[in-house]
């Protein structure tokens, strides 16, 4: 049995299962589901949510698997990917070094730790650095094209 047949049978099985769960939800009705949810019983909806999580996990695993397989099969792609990941890590480290953290009270009365505040600031600074790098690289490319003409 080839991979195409396995994929088709799996898709058909998941589709029929999704239709079955949808039919169960539609047969139960909105009011009954809301009343059950108020009492803490999410049974009829949780089945289709669990199925969606399984499908999402399958999609993520397959896409990561094929991406890694393609990277490993070609040395040049692997090298350029590792260089890109290294450059991103350098930007992340620089953003972390420039960030400072202090305890911050939140709206719900809890307190964000100094470490948590530093990581939030690191994420914001990383976004700013990457935006700046992207703008500079686009400007460089445009200026270079104008000079060549």
Secondary structure as UniProt FT lines:
FT   HELIX           3..28
FT   HELIX           30..38
FT   TURN            39..40
FT   HELIX           43..73
FT   HELIX           75..98
FT   STRAND          104..105
FT   TURN            107..108
FT   STRAND          111..112
FT   HELIX           114..148
//
